[in-house]
Amino acid sequence: MAIVKKYKAKVEEIKNPFPDIYTVTFSSDKRFQFLPGQFLHLALDEYDGIGQWPESRCFSMQSSPIEPQITITFSIKGRFTKRIADKLYEGKEVWLKLPYGDLFSQAHSLNNCVFIAGGTGITPYLSLFTDGSFAKYVKPVLYFGARSQQYNIYNKELEKTKIINYGISIKTFYENIDGFLKIEEIFNDYGNLATYFISGPPLMIKSFKNFLLSKELEEKKIRTDEWE
């Protein structure tokens, strides 16, 4: 199990491509240590590095472990994420606590992996996809659903993904054109032989997981990015 550490970090860059979407990059004097697919806790309040950890929020890490900085992307979905959006600025110091989670470190076959992502739920996958270890996966498939083509802000990472693993198949769906992702159609294509990773809004994760279980898929073949 990874050792959780606290990092005093600085906000290096903030991108705000849409009113409700923020991409934030952090740096630290200490080298960040984590595995692909893990997540962190972000705290805004004053902290001495020793006492009780302040109020925080979990975010999946979008960057791969080989990168010196950590990037997250989030949408505003409540009081704390709204506060983060309002209070963060480039140069601000914050506290991060990481790593958490075992989305990809649990034993699983590297063959027949189907990655399903809704919106910013793609971020933990990008942490794996842009890491050299992803080259070991055999013919992986990504189903990515976004609100519209404009909301697909991950082209740079997805192009890098194709270089690391040229066998990947990327299927993108835009709600305003194609509608929502349909787990029934995905399952019809890959069936019980695949391992399914699901990341996105909680209701999507729950409904997709329940559908797969109803098809008598082994629970160990259903991996979800859930920590809220």
Buried (B, 14 or more C-beta within 10 A) or exposed (E): EBEEBBBEBBBBEBEEEBEEBBBBBBBBEEEBBBBBBBBBBBBBEEBEEEEEEEEBBBBBBBBBBEBEBBBBBBBBBEEBBEBBBEEBEEEBEBBBBBBBBEBBBEEBEBEBBBBBBBBBBBBBBBBBBBBEBBEEBEEBBBBBBBBEEEBBBBEEBBEBBEEBBEEBEBBBBBBEEEEEBBBEEBBEEBEEEBBBBBBBBEEBBEEBBEBBEEEEBEEEBBBBBEEE
